[in-house]
Amino acid sequence: MFKIRKKLILVFSFFVHIIFLISIFDIYFKSPLVPNVQPHINNIRGAAKRLILFVGDGLRADTFFEIYMKNKVITPYLRQIIEKRGRWGISYTTVPTESRPGHVALIAGFYEDPSAIFRGWKDNPVDFDSVFNRSSLTVGWGSPDILSIYPSEFEEFSGMEGSATRLSLWSFENFKKWLLAAKNDKYLYKKLNQDRVIFFLHLLGIDTAGHSHKPYSEEYKQNIELADTIVQETEKLILEFYNFDNRSTFLFTSDHGMTDWGSHGEGSASETETPYVIWGAGILKPQVTQESHSPVVWNLNYLQRNDIKQADMVPLMSILLGTIIPVNSIGVLPINLLDYSLAEKSTALLLNAQQILAQFIQKRKNVEESTINYFYKPYLPLSDGQEKKLLIILKTQLNIQRYEEVIKGSLDLISLSLKGLTYYHNYYQKLLLFCISVSYIGWICWLLLNISTTVDMLLLFNILFGIALLNVLYVTYCFSVKQGLSYLNQLISWIILILLPILPLFSSRKLVLRLLNLYSSLGVVSLLFSITHDALFLPLFSLHLFMWLVMENEEINGDYDSAV
């Protein structure tokens, strides 16, 4: 009977832990994309008939802008554009700083979809809208794992191997051949002369060189120099193909940066800060300023720097081309880059606000339909029809030509809508966390009752849990009031840290004492360096592990006393 009861506990435990595991994905790995969002028609004239997008994969901002010894500039052509023809700045991306999420942010306007974990971070499990989708034609050359993200009418794939420079050259050379061939192809030539055409060149050589030789190597810099040459030659080919009609916009940027040791994926400044340069149709010329905050080594202090978020590229490209802003985009239009009238800028920003608000409204509707009315708590700033009132006010101000107020009001509405999206995306998170936590604690208590009723063991682990809890509460309190830890706390912490290497030498063969010894040696370090509730994981895990080992000991030896 005893063994049957233990086997039933083990079987039941398996299913309980499956539920706990699934709950993690349901709480933290939900897709932020809102389905069934209605697009908003863009009636603003497109300053550009075509857009040429260059993405220097893995290019750091500091390496790109910095002036080196003897006043050497790695990118002389792009530097000349920065100084005389276009706008520039830092584009901030978010973690994970990988190629696929970076390109999704650049072209679709949203950051990493956590549900992509189910496909190994290589693909988005949820379909999404993008600038490419909204174009009349998109032609791309580059790495297959990037181009395959976006369906387009013409695609080229690079399967070649060799030096890093050959990867970028492959994209340019195939673009050049294709463009020259289009002159003799009437059907293709006609398509290329439509409005809303996008050319996309993915320059992979920079990233490859950074991984192989590190970002401060000559190979990395040579690939950046090559990218500069490719940009120059590409612009020349495009201008000649379209007879210098002044309807082309060029955008050079990067998907992510790179650490000093040649990696990326985390959130350091060298990984999240990427350069961008934009020039051509619809873009303002450089502006001289006295208040630049650029590093001295860049030698650009006299020019206005326009920093943006990576997702902001999407509404910018959409407005320049006169296309619908992708419905999943959370980017905010950087109007300070546009060579548009104030009326057009305010109209464009209001369109941007309506597009983001549409996501909020659909998200709110989805939550309302799945929540009992009595327990439903709306997002107060945009509840009771507030968003409709704000839109009426903004449209009225636009009609009476109060453009500055429209711009300010649109930015406020965008901010409220984005906060509302976050609110409803995490609407059930706290409730789910509470339910799972209570279930987990209840499960531990149930296991304790099924293992033993010995008061000493319960008391022992209550003391361990209490120490962890008090440590976390005290440290969290100190940080919340912005004060340091007390000298007593620091003294106790240092004493424990000094004793930690010695404790395992006195380990007992008894199961409970050995577990206590190991916990003291390994667990206290975690507690001492923790400043949030995450520190509670280790004592709970240790308690759980202890109960399993005791159960195994009972199964083998048939009694509890042998464990202690």
Backbone torsions as a table, in degrees:
resi	resn	phi	psi	omega
1	MET	NA	-38.9	-179.2
2	PHE	-63.0	-45.2	-178.0
3	LYS	-68.3	-37.0	178.3
4	ILE	-62.6	-41.8	179.7
5	ARG	-63.0	-40.7	179.8
6	LYS	-65.9	-39.4	179.3
7	LYS	-65.9	-38.7	177.3
8	LEU	-63.7	-39.2	177.7
9	ILE	-62.8	-43.0	-179.4
10	LEU	-63.8	-42.9	178.8
11	VAL	-64.3	-44.7	179.7
12	PHE	-63.5	-38.8	179.9
13	SER	-61.2	-40.4	-179.6
14	PHE	-57.8	-48.3	-178.3
15	PHE	-69.5	-34.9	177.0
16	VAL	-61.8	-43.4	-178.7
17	HIS	-71.3	-30.1	173.5
18	ILE	-62.0	-42.9	178.6
19	ILE	-63.4	-44.0	178.4
20	PHE	-61.3	-40.5	-179.3
21	LEU	-65.4	-44.8	179.4
22	ILE	-63.2	-35.0	-178.5
23	SER	-61.7	-32.4	179.0
24	ILE	-61.4	-45.0	-179.5
25	PHE	-68.4	-36.6	-179.7
26	ASP	-69.2	-31.3	-177.9
27	ILE	-84.4	-45.1	-169.8
28	TYR	-106.3	-16.0	-172.8
29	PHE	-118.4	39.0	174.5
30	LYS	-84.9	143.3	179.4
31	SER	-70.9	133.7	177.9
32	PRO	-80.3	-6.6	-177.7
33	LEU	-70.9	134.4	-178.9
34	VAL	-98.6	120.3	-179.4
35	PRO	-79.4	160.5	172.4
36	ASN	61.7	35.3	176.4
37	VAL	-85.9	132.8	-178.9
38	GLN	-81.4	130.5	178.6
39	PRO	-74.0	156.8	176.8
40	HIS	-109.8	126.1	-176.7
41	ILE	-65.0	135.0	178.5
42	ASN	-96.9	110.1	179.5
43	ASN	-101.2	9.8	-179.4
44	ILE	-85.7	137.4	-178.6
45	ARG	-60.3	140.4	175.5
46	GLY	-88.3	119.1	-179.7
47	ALA	-66.4	-26.8	-178.0
48	ALA	-113.9	141.7	172.6
49	LYS	-87.5	-20.6	-177.8
50	ARG	-149.3	155.3	178.9
51	LEU	-133.0	132.2	179.2
52	ILE	-109.7	115.3	-175.8
53	LEU	-107.6	120.2	174.0
54	PHE	-107.7	129.9	176.0
55	VAL	-121.0	108.3	175.4
56	GLY	-83.4	94.7	-173.4
57	ASP	-59.2	125.7	175.3
58	GLY	79.2	19.3	-177.0
59	LEU	-87.0	123.8	177.2
60	ARG	-81.6	147.9	179.7
61	ALA	-68.7	-45.1	-175.7
62	ASP	-65.0	-39.1	178.5
63	THR	-65.9	-36.1	-177.7
64	PHE	-70.0	-43.8	-173.5
65	PHE	-88.9	-20.7	-169.4
66	GLU	-69.0	142.8	172.8
67	ILE	-92.7	128.6	-176.5
68	TYR	-99.7	-173.2	-176.3
69	MET	-55.6	145.3	-179.7
70	LYS	61.9	30.5	177.7
71	ASN	56.9	33.2	179.6
72	LYS	-78.6	134.8	177.0
73	VAL	-113.1	129.4	-178.2
74	ILE	-67.7	-35.2	-175.7
75	THR	-120.6	77.5	-176.1
76	PRO	-61.3	-37.4	-177.5
77	TYR	-70.5	-46.8	178.2
78	LEU	-66.1	-31.4	176.9
79	ARG	-64.1	-40.8	178.3
80	GLN	-64.9	-34.6	176.8
81	ILE	-67.2	-42.7	178.0
82	ILE	-58.1	-42.0	-173.8
83	GLU	-80.7	-24.2	-171.4
84	LYS	-129.7	-20.5	-167.1
85	ARG	-128.3	-17.5	-172.6
86	GLY	-147.2	-165.6	178.5
87	ARG	-113.4	157.1	-174.0
88	TRP	-151.3	170.2	177.0
89	GLY	163.9	-165.0	178.1
90	ILE	-101.6	135.4	173.4
91	SER	-107.7	117.8	-176.2
92	TYR	-93.3	123.7	175.4
93	THR	-106.2	-178.1	-178.0
94	THR	-128.4	169.3	177.0
95	VAL	-74.2	150.5	-3.8
96	PRO	-77.8	135.0	-178.7
97	THR	-83.3	74.3	179.2
98	GLU	-120.0	167.1	-173.8
99	SER	-66.0	-46.9	-176.8
100	ARG	-64.1	-50.4	177.9
101	PRO	-60.8	-36.0	179.3
102	GLY	-64.7	-42.8	179.1
103	HIS	-70.2	-34.9	175.9
104	VAL	-62.4	-43.1	178.4
105	ALA	-63.8	-39.6	-178.5
106	LEU	-67.6	-33.2	-168.9
107	ILE	-114.8	-20.7	178.1
108	ALA	-112.0	-22.4	172.9
109	GLY	90.5	13.9	174.6
110	PHE	-134.9	159.8	-175.9
111	TYR	-93.5	-171.5	-169.2
112	GLU	-50.5	131.0	174.1
113	ASP	-86.7	110.4	-176.9
114	PRO	-58.2	-26.0	-179.3
115	SER	-69.5	-8.9	177.5
116	ALA	-66.6	-12.5	177.0
117	ILE	-59.6	-27.8	-179.0
118	PHE	-70.7	-12.6	177.0
119	ARG	-120.8	27.0	175.2
120	GLY	67.1	27.3	179.9
121	TRP	62.4	16.0	-178.0
122	LYS	-99.4	-12.7	-175.4
123	ASP	-155.0	155.6	176.2
124	ASN	-92.4	121.7	-178.2
125	PRO	-72.5	-13.5	-179.3
126	VAL	-112.6	129.4	177.8
127	ASP	-63.8	145.2	-178.6
128	PHE	-141.4	159.8	178.9
129	ASP	-86.5	156.9	179.6
130	SER	-154.3	169.4	175.8
131	VAL	-61.9	-36.7	178.7
132	PHE	-62.1	-41.9	179.6
133	ASN	-59.5	-36.0	-173.4
134	ARG	-86.4	-5.7	178.8
135	SER	-81.9	162.2	174.9
136	SER	-79.3	-26.6	178.8
137	LEU	-158.4	132.5	174.5
138	THR	-125.8	128.7	179.0
139	VAL	-121.9	128.6	-175.2
140	GLY	-134.3	148.7	176.2
141	TRP	-134.1	135.8	179.0
142	GLY	156.4	-151.6	-176.3
143	SER	-74.3	136.1	-177.0
144	PRO	-63.2	-32.3	-178.3
145	ASP	-70.5	-17.6	175.8
146	ILE	-92.2	-49.1	-177.1
147	LEU	-64.8	-29.1	-178.3
148	SER	-71.0	-13.6	178.2
149	ILE	-67.0	-33.4	-172.5
150	TYR	-116.8	119.1	175.7
151	PRO	-71.8	127.8	177.4
152	SER	-142.6	162.8	-172.4
153	GLU	-67.9	-37.2	179.3
154	PHE	-124.2	129.7	-179.2
155	GLU	-140.5	142.9	174.9
156	GLU	-120.8	142.1	-178.7
157	PHE	-120.3	138.0	179.0
158	SER	-103.0	116.5	176.7
159	GLY	-114.3	16.9	-173.3
160	MET	-82.9	160.5	175.6
161	GLU	-125.7	163.5	179.2
162	GLY	140.3	-155.7	-178.7
163	SER	-68.1	160.1	-177.4
164	ALA	-62.5	-37.2	-178.0
165	THR	-62.4	-32.4	-179.2
166	ARG	-65.6	-28.5	-179.6
167	LEU	-66.0	-44.0	178.2
168	SER	-72.3	-40.3	179.3
169	LEU	-61.5	-35.2	179.4
170	TRP	-58.8	-45.0	-180.0
171	SER	-60.6	-45.8	-177.4
172	PHE	-68.3	-45.5	-176.9
173	GLU	-63.7	-39.1	178.1
174	ASN	-72.0	-33.6	173.7
175	PHE	-62.2	-45.3	-177.4
176	LYS	-62.3	-46.1	179.0
177	LYS	-61.8	-43.2	-177.4
178	TRP	-65.7	-42.1	-178.5
179	LEU	-67.5	-41.3	178.5
180	LEU	-65.7	-37.2	178.3
181	ALA	-67.8	-29.4	-178.5
182	ALA	-65.1	-23.8	179.2
183	LYS	-64.9	-27.3	-178.7
184	ASN	-102.3	6.1	179.0
185	ASP	-113.8	104.0	-173.2
186	LYS	-60.9	-41.2	-179.1
187	TYR	-64.0	-47.9	-179.3
188	LEU	-68.2	-38.9	179.1
189	TYR	-60.6	-39.5	178.7
190	LYS	-66.4	-41.4	179.3
191	LYS	-65.3	-38.0	-179.4
192	LEU	-70.1	-17.6	179.0
193	ASN	-96.1	10.1	172.3
194	GLN	-75.5	170.2	169.4
195	ASP	-79.1	162.3	173.1
196	ARG	62.2	47.3	176.9
197	VAL	-101.3	138.9	179.7
198	ILE	-125.0	131.2	170.0
199	PHE	-107.6	132.9	-176.4
200	PHE	-127.5	119.6	177.1
201	LEU	-116.6	115.8	179.1
202	HIS	-96.8	113.3	-176.3
203	LEU	-100.6	95.0	-172.1
204	LEU	-83.2	-15.5	-172.9
205	GLY	-59.9	-34.4	-178.5
206	ILE	-62.9	-47.3	-179.2
207	ASP	-63.6	-42.5	-179.6
208	THR	-63.3	-42.6	178.8
209	ALA	-65.7	-37.6	178.7
210	GLY	-64.3	-40.3	177.5
211	HIS	-66.4	-39.9	-173.7
212	SER	-81.6	-37.7	-170.8
213	HIS	-124.0	-1.0	179.8
214	LYS	79.1	153.0	-172.4
215	PRO	-67.9	-17.2	179.8
216	TYR	-96.7	8.1	-177.8
217	SER	-81.5	161.0	177.2
218	GLU	-66.4	-33.7	179.7
219	GLU	-63.0	-41.1	178.6
220	TYR	-63.3	-45.4	-179.3
221	LYS	-67.0	-36.4	178.1
222	GLN	-62.6	-37.4	178.5
223	ASN	-70.2	-30.9	175.1
224	ILE	-69.6	-41.1	176.5
225	GLU	-60.5	-40.7	177.9
226	LEU	-62.8	-41.8	178.4
227	ALA	-60.3	-39.2	177.9
228	ASP	-61.7	-43.2	178.1
229	THR	-65.0	-40.8	178.7
230	ILE	-61.9	-42.1	177.9
231	VAL	-59.9	-46.0	-179.0
232	GLN	-61.4	-47.8	-178.6
233	GLU	-67.7	-37.5	179.1
234	THR	-64.7	-44.5	178.5
235	GLU	-60.5	-41.1	179.2
236	LYS	-61.2	-45.0	180.0
237	LEU	-63.8	-42.1	-179.0
238	ILE	-65.4	-45.5	-179.1
239	LEU	-62.6	-40.9	178.8
240	GLU	-68.6	-39.1	-179.0
241	PHE	-63.0	-38.4	-177.7
242	TYR	-100.7	19.2	174.1
243	ASN	54.4	38.4	174.2
244	PHE	51.9	50.7	-176.9
245	ASP	-83.4	-0.2	178.1
246	ASN	58.7	33.0	178.5
247	ARG	-120.9	24.6	179.7
248	SER	-113.6	137.0	174.3
249	THR	-116.2	137.4	-178.1
250	PHE	-118.1	135.2	179.8
251	LEU	-133.3	120.5	175.8
252	PHE	-114.1	128.4	-179.4
253	THR	-155.9	-168.6	179.8
254	SER	-138.0	157.4	179.4
255	ASP	-85.4	-30.5	179.7
256	HIS	-165.7	167.9	177.0
257	GLY	-97.1	-146.6	-176.2
258	MET	-164.8	144.6	178.3
259	THR	-76.8	170.2	179.7
260	ASP	-62.9	-25.7	-178.6
261	TRP	-97.8	13.9	170.1
262	GLY	84.5	25.4	178.5
263	SER	-121.8	170.6	173.2
264	HIS	-157.9	164.3	-178.0
265	GLY	138.3	-22.7	-178.1
266	GLU	-101.7	-161.8	-168.8
267	GLY	-115.1	25.4	177.6
268	SER	-71.2	161.2	-178.4
269	ALA	-59.7	-38.1	-179.0
270	SER	-66.7	-20.3	179.5
271	GLU	-95.5	-32.3	-174.6
272	THR	-96.3	-13.5	179.9
273	GLU	-99.8	115.4	-180.0
274	THR	-122.0	153.0	179.9
275	PRO	-85.6	158.3	167.1
276	TYR	-146.5	146.7	174.6
277	VAL	-136.3	129.7	-179.3
278	ILE	-133.1	136.9	-178.0
279	TRP	-155.4	166.2	178.9
280	GLY	111.0	-152.2	-175.0
281	ALA	-61.3	129.6	175.3
282	GLY	82.8	3.5	-177.0
283	ILE	-112.3	137.2	179.4
284	LEU	-69.3	155.7	174.6
285	LYS	-79.3	166.4	179.9
286	PRO	-58.6	150.6	179.6
287	GLN	-121.3	125.5	178.3
288	VAL	-74.4	140.1	-177.9
289	THR	-145.5	160.6	176.4
290	GLN	-105.8	-0.5	-172.0
291	GLU	-121.7	34.6	178.7
292	SER	-72.7	144.7	179.2
293	HIS	-114.0	27.0	179.6
294	SER	-80.3	149.4	176.5
295	PRO	-58.7	147.5	-177.8
296	VAL	-60.3	-36.5	-176.5
297	VAL	-67.4	-11.8	176.7
298	TRP	-81.8	-23.9	-178.5
299	ASN	57.2	41.2	178.9
300	LEU	-127.0	22.5	-175.7
301	ASN	-64.8	-19.6	-176.9
302	TYR	-88.7	-4.2	-179.4
303	LEU	-112.5	142.7	178.0
304	GLN	-66.8	131.0	178.1
305	ARG	-103.3	131.8	-176.0
306	ASN	-117.0	92.5	-179.7
307	ASP	-81.5	140.7	179.9
308	ILE	-139.5	171.5	171.3
309	LYS	-90.5	153.2	-175.2
310	GLN	-58.9	-39.0	-179.2
311	ALA	-67.6	-18.8	179.9
312	ASP	-66.9	-16.6	177.5
313	MET	-61.6	-31.3	-173.1
314	VAL	-67.3	-55.3	176.1
315	PRO	-62.8	-29.7	177.6
316	LEU	-62.7	-50.1	179.1
317	MET	-64.4	-37.4	-179.1
318	SER	-64.6	-43.9	-179.8
319	ILE	-67.8	-40.7	179.9
320	LEU	-62.4	-37.4	-178.7
321	LEU	-88.0	-13.8	-177.6
322	GLY	76.3	28.5	-179.9
323	THR	-102.6	168.8	174.8
324	ILE	-66.7	136.5	175.4
325	ILE	-70.4	129.0	179.9
326	PRO	-50.7	135.8	-169.7
327	VAL	-67.1	-21.6	-178.7
328	ASN	-94.4	1.3	-176.1
329	SER	-72.7	139.4	173.1
330	ILE	-116.1	15.3	179.1
331	GLY	-73.5	151.2	179.5
332	VAL	-111.1	126.5	-175.8
333	LEU	-61.4	119.7	176.9
334	PRO	-82.8	87.0	-173.7
335	ILE	-66.8	-17.8	-179.7
336	ASN	-72.8	-1.8	175.7
337	LEU	-98.5	-15.3	-169.9
338	LEU	-89.6	135.5	173.3
339	ASP	-92.3	62.2	-179.1
340	TYR	-118.7	162.0	174.7
341	SER	-70.6	162.5	-179.8
342	LEU	-62.1	-35.6	178.2
343	ALA	-63.5	-43.0	-179.8
344	GLU	-69.0	-38.3	178.4
345	LYS	-63.4	-45.4	-179.3
346	SER	-66.2	-38.7	177.5
347	THR	-64.4	-41.7	180.0
348	ALA	-65.7	-41.4	-179.0
349	LEU	-69.4	-34.5	175.7
350	LEU	-65.2	-38.3	175.8
351	LEU	-62.2	-42.1	177.2
352	ASN	-60.2	-43.2	179.5
353	ALA	-64.1	-41.9	179.2
354	GLN	-64.8	-37.3	-179.7
355	GLN	-65.4	-41.8	178.8
356	ILE	-73.6	-37.6	177.7
357	LEU	-61.6	-35.6	179.3
358	ALA	-61.4	-37.1	176.2
359	GLN	-64.8	-43.5	178.9
360	PHE	-60.5	-45.5	-177.9
361	ILE	-62.4	-42.6	-180.0
362	GLN	-68.2	-39.3	178.3
363	LYS	-63.9	-44.1	178.2
364	ARG	-61.5	-40.9	178.9
365	LYS	-61.7	-42.2	-179.9
366	ASN	-62.4	-40.5	179.9
367	VAL	-70.1	-42.3	-179.2
368	GLU	-61.1	-38.0	-178.3
369	GLU	-70.4	-19.2	-177.7
370	SER	-110.0	11.8	-177.4
371	THR	-123.5	141.0	174.5
372	ILE	-67.9	130.9	-173.8
373	ASN	-54.7	-37.1	-175.9
374	TYR	-64.3	-34.3	-176.2
375	PHE	-96.0	-4.2	-174.9
376	TYR	-72.5	132.0	176.5
377	LYS	-120.7	107.8	-175.9
378	PRO	-74.4	165.8	172.7
379	TYR	-79.8	104.1	-167.9
380	LEU	-57.6	-42.0	-178.0
381	PRO	-59.9	-24.5	179.7
382	LEU	-126.8	44.6	177.6
383	SER	-110.8	168.7	178.0
384	ASP	54.6	39.7	176.1
385	GLY	74.1	17.4	-179.1
386	GLN	-62.0	-37.0	-178.0
387	GLU	-64.8	-34.6	178.1
388	LYS	-67.0	-41.4	178.5
389	LYS	-63.4	-41.6	179.8
390	LEU	-64.6	-40.4	179.3
391	LEU	-65.3	-39.7	178.5
392	ILE	-62.4	-42.8	179.2
393	ILE	-62.3	-45.2	-178.0
394	LEU	-65.4	-41.4	179.2
395	LYS	-67.5	-36.4	176.6
396	THR	-64.7	-44.3	178.3
397	GLN	-62.8	-35.9	178.0
398	LEU	-66.1	-41.1	-179.8
399	ASN	-65.4	-32.0	-179.9
400	ILE	-96.7	14.0	172.0
401	GLN	63.8	35.0	173.5
402	ARG	-96.4	71.8	-168.0
403	TYR	-68.1	-39.0	-179.9
404	GLU	-61.1	-39.3	179.0
405	GLU	-69.8	-34.2	176.7
406	VAL	-64.2	-42.6	179.7
407	ILE	-62.5	-47.3	179.9
408	LYS	-63.5	-45.2	-179.7
409	GLY	-65.6	-36.6	178.8
410	SER	-66.0	-41.7	177.9
411	LEU	-64.0	-38.5	176.9
412	ASP	-64.6	-42.0	179.8
413	LEU	-65.7	-39.0	177.1
414	ILE	-62.1	-44.5	-179.9
415	SER	-61.3	-44.3	179.0
416	LEU	-64.8	-40.2	-178.7
417	SER	-66.0	-41.2	179.1
418	LEU	-66.0	-40.6	176.5
419	LYS	-65.2	-37.9	177.8
420	GLY	-65.6	-38.3	176.4
421	LEU	-60.7	-43.5	177.8
422	THR	-64.1	-40.1	-180.0
423	TYR	-60.1	-48.0	-177.2
424	TYR	-78.1	-26.9	175.7
425	HIS	-65.4	-35.9	-179.9
426	ASN	-100.8	18.4	-171.8
427	TYR	-57.8	-42.5	-176.4
428	TYR	-95.6	-0.2	-171.5
429	GLN	-63.7	-49.0	-178.2
430	LYS	-63.4	-41.1	178.7
431	LEU	-63.7	-43.8	179.8
432	LEU	-65.4	-41.5	178.3
433	LEU	-61.7	-41.6	179.0
434	PHE	-63.4	-46.8	-178.4
435	CYS	-63.5	-42.8	-179.6
436	ILE	-67.0	-40.2	179.7
437	SER	-63.8	-44.9	178.5
438	VAL	-63.2	-40.4	179.2
439	SER	-64.1	-40.7	-178.7
440	TYR	-66.1	-44.4	178.6
441	ILE	-64.6	-41.0	177.3
442	GLY	-62.5	-37.7	178.3
443	TRP	-64.5	-41.6	178.3
444	ILE	-62.3	-44.7	179.6
445	CYS	-62.3	-40.2	179.7
446	TRP	-64.5	-40.6	177.2
447	LEU	-62.9	-41.1	178.9
448	LEU	-58.8	-43.8	-179.3
449	LEU	-66.5	-30.5	-179.6
450	ASN	-85.6	-14.0	178.0
451	ILE	-90.4	-53.0	-175.1
452	SER	-165.5	156.5	175.0
453	THR	-107.9	16.4	-178.3
454	THR	-65.0	119.5	-176.6
455	VAL	-65.3	-34.4	-176.6
456	ASP	-60.8	-41.5	-178.5
457	MET	-69.8	-40.7	175.1
458	LEU	-60.7	-42.4	179.4
459	LEU	-63.5	-41.3	-179.6
460	LEU	-59.6	-49.4	-177.2
461	PHE	-76.0	-25.9	171.6
462	ASN	-63.6	-38.2	178.0
463	ILE	-65.3	-45.3	178.9
464	LEU	-61.0	-45.1	178.9
465	PHE	-64.5	-39.8	179.1
466	GLY	-63.3	-40.3	177.6
467	ILE	-61.9	-46.1	179.3
468	ALA	-61.6	-43.9	-178.8
469	LEU	-64.2	-45.8	179.5
470	LEU	-62.6	-40.4	179.1
471	ASN	-61.0	-47.6	-179.1
472	VAL	-63.8	-45.9	-178.9
473	LEU	-62.2	-42.2	-177.9
474	TYR	-68.0	-46.7	-179.5
475	VAL	-64.8	-41.9	178.2
476	THR	-61.9	-40.2	178.2
477	TYR	-62.9	-44.2	-179.2
478	CYS	-60.6	-39.8	179.2
479	PHE	-72.0	-34.5	-178.9
480	SER	-67.1	-33.4	178.9
481	VAL	-97.4	9.2	176.2
482	LYS	56.3	47.2	175.4
483	GLN	-128.4	154.4	-178.7
484	GLY	-76.9	169.6	177.9
485	LEU	-72.8	151.8	179.8
486	SER	-68.0	157.2	180.0
487	TYR	-63.2	-35.2	178.8
488	LEU	-62.6	-44.5	178.5
489	ASN	-61.6	-43.4	179.3
490	GLN	-65.0	-40.4	-179.8
491	LEU	-63.1	-46.1	179.1
492	ILE	-61.7	-41.2	-179.0
493	SER	-62.3	-44.9	-179.3
494	TRP	-67.0	-38.5	178.0
495	ILE	-61.4	-44.2	-179.8
496	ILE	-63.5	-43.4	-179.5
497	LEU	-61.8	-36.9	179.1
498	ILE	-69.5	-35.8	-177.6
499	LEU	-78.6	-20.2	-174.0
500	LEU	-55.0	-45.3	-179.5
501	PRO	-67.1	-19.0	-176.2
502	ILE	-86.0	-33.2	-173.4
503	LEU	-56.0	-43.6	-178.5
504	PRO	-60.7	-21.3	-179.5
505	LEU	-67.1	-20.7	-177.1
506	PHE	-106.9	23.9	-177.1
507	SER	-65.4	135.2	178.7
508	SER	-90.1	160.3	176.3
509	ARG	-80.3	-14.7	177.9
510	LYS	-69.8	138.3	-171.7
511	LEU	-58.8	-50.0	-175.7
512	VAL	-63.7	-45.6	-178.8
513	LEU	-66.0	-36.8	178.4
514	ARG	-66.3	-42.6	177.3
515	LEU	-61.7	-42.2	178.5
516	LEU	-62.0	-40.6	179.8
517	ASN	-65.2	-44.9	179.4
518	LEU	-65.8	-39.7	178.3
519	TYR	-61.8	-43.5	179.8
520	SER	-63.0	-38.0	-176.8
521	SER	-73.0	-41.5	-173.4
522	LEU	-101.2	-33.0	-172.7
523	GLY	-80.9	-32.4	-175.4
524	VAL	-65.5	-33.0	177.4
525	VAL	-58.1	-44.1	179.0
526	SER	-62.1	-42.0	-178.8
527	LEU	-65.9	-40.6	-175.7
528	LEU	-68.1	-28.9	-177.3
529	PHE	-102.0	9.4	-178.9
530	SER	-99.3	143.4	179.6
531	ILE	-125.9	6.4	178.6
532	THR	-136.2	-176.7	-178.9
533	HIS	-66.4	-10.4	178.5
534	ASP	-59.1	-24.0	-179.3
535	ALA	-64.2	-20.7	-178.0
536	LEU	-73.5	-14.4	-178.4
537	PHE	-60.8	-45.4	-174.0
538	LEU	-64.5	-48.2	178.4
539	PRO	-63.3	-36.3	177.2
540	LEU	-66.3	-41.7	178.4
541	PHE	-64.5	-41.1	179.3
542	SER	-63.1	-41.2	178.6
543	LEU	-62.8	-43.1	179.7
544	HIS	-64.0	-44.9	179.6
545	LEU	-62.5	-40.7	178.3
546	PHE	-57.9	-45.3	-177.2
547	MET	-65.2	-36.8	178.2
548	TRP	-66.1	-42.5	-179.1
549	LEU	-65.9	-37.7	177.5
550	VAL	-65.2	-40.5	177.9
551	MET	-61.7	-41.8	178.2
552	GLU	-64.7	-38.9	179.5
553	ASN	-64.1	-41.3	177.7
554	GLU	-64.1	-38.7	-178.8
555	GLU	-64.6	-38.7	-177.7
556	ILE	-78.0	-48.2	-172.8
557	ASN	-96.9	-14.9	175.9
558	GLY	82.9	1.3	177.7
559	ASP	-150.0	167.3	-177.9
560	TYR	-89.8	-32.2	-172.2
561	ASP	-62.3	-27.7	-179.4
562	SER	-66.6	-19.3	179.7
563	ALA	-74.9	-29.4	-177.2
564	VAL	-111.5	NA	NA
